[in-house]
Amino acid sequence: MTRDENRVSYIVGSGHRYRAIARSGQSVPDTLVADVQSLLDDFVRVNKWRQRQQEIVRRRDRDGEVFLRLFGAADGVARVRFVEPSQVSTPPDRSGDPAAGFGIQTDPADVETVLGYYVDGRLVDAAEIQHRKAHVDANVKRGLPLFYPVRKNLRRAEKLLRNMSVVAEIQSAIAIIRKHRSGTRDSVQQFVADAADASTTSARTGRTSHFRRYAPGTILDAFSGTDYEFPAIGLDAGRYVTVLQAELRAIASRLVMPEFMLTSDASNANYSSTMVAEGPAVRMFSRLQHEMIEDDL
């Protein structure tokens, strides 16, 4: 979806760069700095870290949390792999322990001190897993999806867009309604059959369908007592679009994103209120970038 790609583009961009430097005031050989830099480069390459960063943002928004597990390797470069949120759950034999709730084992006296995670029923030491949760307080064990507060708005917007499309499809599919003011049912059916360019009869139902081709620029000649109506003229989708945009604006406000990033409608956007340094969206993206950098480090 557009909003997913926009958030990835503004938070991750083309990916972060990592450069090894000596601590301030410390004198170290240049070869040591080069070795550390080589190790960082190997980590980024082996774990496809730039693509993984993008997936982290998508997973965090979609699931409200991301579990990253570290695996040691013989070459000395740690492997990072995702753990699905559904894999982290409390085993039946630990269901009575409040400190093991939601698949996360914590210190009984401090919920923010995590001791381990139950992955597929087995306890994994907390040092091997990084849990990035979102949109909850620090003492809440699991995160919430980005769109959880506006899920009803999304559902209404989806139904409205679907209904708009269906109604427009039906209305636009009927090009002409021809009214015979004094015609009987049989005479109208005979008129349709005589005017048809082609006719087909269903072998299953025995019903005959007549087809008339109206080429571009066709001029209709009607005899006395026949009227033509064009129902598509009465189609006014604009009033529904206004309601749809209002719903999408409500969703955009939850994301602290400019409207055009969610709706792809730039008619209401102006640079001074969207992407300047003091704009809410820029501030929000900057904050999310710093959170991600801290987690990555």
URJO-V220661 format. One record per residue. N is the residue number from 1. RES is the residue in one small letter. OMEGA is omega in whole degrees, -180 to 180 (* if undefined). Layout:
BEGIN
n=<N N>
res=<RES RES>
omega=<OMEGA OMEGA>
END
This chain:
BEGIN
n=<1 2 3 4 5 6 7 8 9 10 11 12 13 14 15 16 17 18 19 20 21 22 23 24 25 26 27 28 29 30 31 32 33 34 35 36 37 38 39 40 41 42 43 44 45 46 47 48 49 50 51 52 53 54 55 56 57 58 59 60 61 62 63 64 65 66 67 68 69 70 71 72 73 74 75 76 77 78 79 80 81 82 83 84 85 86 87 88 89 90 91 92 93 94 95 96 97 98 99 100 101 102 103 104 105 106 107 108 109 110 111 112 113 114 115 116 117 118 119 120 121 122 123 124 125 126 127 128 129 130 131 132 133 134 135 136 137 138 139 140 141 142 143 144 145 146 147 148 149 150 151 152 153 154 155 156 157 158 159 160 161 162 163 164 165 166 167 168 169 170 171 172 173 174 175 176 177 178 179 180 181 182 183 184 185 186 187 188 189 190 191 192 193 194 195 196 197 198 199 200 201 202 203 204 205 206 207 208 209 210 211 212 213 214 215 216 217 218 219 220 221 222 223 224 225 226 227 228 229 230 231 232 233 234 235 236 237 238 239 240 241 242 243 244 245 246 247 248 249 250 251 252 253 254 255 256 257 258 259 260 261 262 263 264 265 266 267 268 269 270 271 272 273 274 275 276 277 278 279 280 281 282 283 284 285 286 287 288 289 290 291 292 293 294 295 296 297>
res=<m t r d e n r v s y i v g s g h r y r a i a r s g q s v p d t l v a d v q s l l d d f v r v n k w r q r q q e i v r r r d r d g e v f l r l f g a a d g v a r v r f v e p s q v s t p p d r s g d p a a g f g i q t d p a d v e t v l g y y v d g r l v d a a e i q h r k a h v d a n v k r g l p l f y p v r k n l r r a e k l l r n m s v v a e i q s a i a i i r k h r s g t r d s v q q f v a d a a d a s t t s a r t g r t s h f r r y a p g t i l d a f s g t d y e f p a i g l d a g r y v t v l q a e l r a i a s r l v m p e f m l t s d a s n a n y s s t m v a e g p a v r m f s r l q h e m i e d d l>
omega=<-176 -176 178 -178 179 -180 176 -177 -176 180 -178 -176 179 -179 -179 177 -177 -178 180 177 178 177 -180 179 -180 178 -179 179 178 -180 178 178 180 179 179 179 179 178 177 180 178 179 -180 -177 -175 -177 -178 -166 -179 175 -179 176 180 -180 177 180 -179 -180 -179 178 -176 -174 -176 -180 177 175 176 180 -179 178 176 -180 -176 -179 176 179 -178 175 178 180 178 171 -179 179 -180 178 -178 -180 -177 177 -180 -177 179 -175 180 -178 -180 -179 180 -177 177 177 -178 179 -179 173 -179 -178 -177 -176 -179 176 -176 180 -179 -179 177 -179 -177 176 -179 -180 178 -178 -177 180 -178 -176 171 -178 177 -179 -174 169 175 178 -175 -177 175 -170 -175 -177 178 178 -178 -174 -179 -179 -176 -177 178 176 179 -180 178 180 179 -180 180 179 177 -179 177 -178 -179 -180 179 179 -179 -178 -178 -179 179 -175 -173 167 -177 -177 176 -171 -175 -176 173 180 -178 -179 177 179 178 178 180 -179 -179 -176 -175 174 179 179 177 179 -180 179 -177 -176 -177 -178 -179 177 -180 -177 177 -178 176 -180 177 180 -180 177 -179 175 -177 175 -176 179 179 177 177 176 180 -174 -178 180 -178 -179 180 -178 -176 -179 177 178 179 178 179 179 178 178 -179 176 177 178 -180 180 177 -178 -174 180 173 -176 -174 179 -179 -175 -174 177 -176 -176 -179 -175 169 -170 -174 -177 -176 -169 174 -172 -178 -179 -180 -178 -180 178 -178 179 178 179 179 177 -180 177 -179 179 179 178 -180 180 *>
END
